[in-house]
Amino acid sequence: MEVSPNGSATVIRPLVGTIRVARGLTQKEVSSETEISQAVLSKVESGLMELDEERKLLLARTLSVPVQALDVAIDEGKSSGLVFHRKRATLPVSKTNQIRAILDFTRVQVDALLGSGRQSPTLMRTPLPEDGLTTPEEVAQGLRKRLALAPGPLPDIVQVLEQAGMAVVRRDLGSTQIDAIVSWPEGDWPLVLLGNHAPGDRQRFTLAHELGHAIMHQLPSEYQEQEADRFASEFLMPLQDIRSELKEISIPSLARLKSRWQVSMAALLRRARDIGTITEARYKALIIEMSRAGYRKREPVDIIVAGPQQIPEAIKRRLALGETPSDLAEAAHLTLDEFDTLYGNEER
């Protein structure tokens, strides 16, 4: 987990450097392909120099974006702000930086596609106090109440988050070592980029985990991962609703509960241990039983997570009003082919 602090100063810079990193390219590789020197590229990415039209065309072709994307400027302080990754420790720094850049570029795309019709988030930041008087569980309970969620399992967490004002984008992140990345810049809206490689139950827990980070954590903290997990557990499996169902559990009952609560058997088992409905010894015994059955690698019962609807619906509305896919691709600073790959299959 890495956290990037959001500085208070406004720093405007060209989008081009973000696009390059999102493409997984180094300045040296771009220089070799375009014959534009690294020194010049560095100045262009810093906003200290502009290219002539011929070199702009070369650079746009290498980065696979429309040439006008090279003229776009973004506020560095608001592009991502505070960022949390749910990733494995072995993820290379270069890949982490690339996915952060993909998030920044995606925010620009989503901003353009949703336009001014975006609703203000009903989510509220609830930083955990240092005195510990407010717990992650209490924050999760408060959010469920604020969002007027019915007791019991959440049938569609993506819909819940979108209706609360968080943009959810699901796509191939190019690595199975990272599940999601979330940001909520000050004065902006929250965005989560969710990898599509994980099983549905893990995607749901990851979304709740990242939601916890976005709401509770404004600064790095020693226990932020455990706190986000505690938030996610309470948000998806409220204590008062699930306690009675976790008193007598077995492998078959965990599979049945997985289907009902839409979380993994492992998460249900940890929840039972954490709330004290089973002993530590029983927890360990069931972990061993799950391992012997091969369920630690792949659990039974597949959970299907509905895809995000906010962006596809916005695109449908704009197409119905007479805009063309080419218009929308240009607005999002994408080629038509890439726009169709990222957004077209969901709404047409």
Stockholm file with secondary structure:
# STOCKHOLM 1.0

chainA/1-348         MEVSPNGSATVIRPLVGTIRVARGLTQKEVSSETEISQAVLSKVESGLMELDEERKLLLARTLSVPVQALDVAIDEGKSSGLVFHRKRATLPVSKTNQIRAILDFTRVQVDALLGSGRQSPTLMRTPLPEDGLTTPEEVAQGLRKRLALAPGPLPDIVQVLEQAGMAVVRRDLGSTQIDAIVSWPEGDWPLVLLGNHAPGDRQRFTLAHELGHAIMHQLPSEYQEQEADRFASEFLMPLQDIRSELKEISIPSLARLKSRWQVSMAALLRRARDIGTITEARYKALIIEMSRAGYRKREPVDIIVAGPQQIPEAIKRRLALGETPSDLAEAAHLTLDEFDTLYGNEER
#=GR chainA/1-348 SS CCCCCCCSSCCEEESHHHHHHHTTCCHHHHHHHHCCCHHHHHHHHHTSCCCCHHHHHHHHHHHTSCGGGGGCEEEHHHHSCSEEEEECTTSCHHHHHHHHHHHHHHHHHHHHHHGGGCCCCCCCCCCCCTTCCSCHHHHHHHHHHHTTCCSSCCSCHHHHHHHTTCEEEEECCSCTTEEEEEECCTTSCCEEEEESSSCHHHHHHHHHHHHHHHHHCSSCCTTHHHHHHHHHHHHHSCHHHHGGGGSSCCHHHHHHHHHHHCSCHHHHHHHHHHTTSSCHHHHHHHHHHHHHTTTTTSCSSCCCCCCCCHHHHHHHHHHHTTCCHHHHHHHTTCCHHHHIIIIIHHHC
#=GC SS_cons         CCCCCCCSSCCEEESHHHHHHHTTCCHHHHHHHHCCCHHHHHHHHHTSCCCCHHHHHHHHHHHTSCGGGGGCEEEHHHHSCSEEEEECTTSCHHHHHHHHHHHHHHHHHHHHHHGGGCCCCCCCCCCCCTTCCSCHHHHHHHHHHHTTCCSSCCSCHHHHHHHTTCEEEEECCSCTTEEEEEECCTTSCCEEEEESSSCHHHHHHHHHHHHHHHHHCSSCCTTHHHHHHHHHHHHHSCHHHHGGGGSSCCHHHHHHHHHHHCSCHHHHHHHHHHTTSSCHHHHHHHHHHHHHTTTTTSCSSCCCCCCCCHHHHHHHHHHHTTCCHHHHHHHTTCCHHHHIIIIIHHHC
//
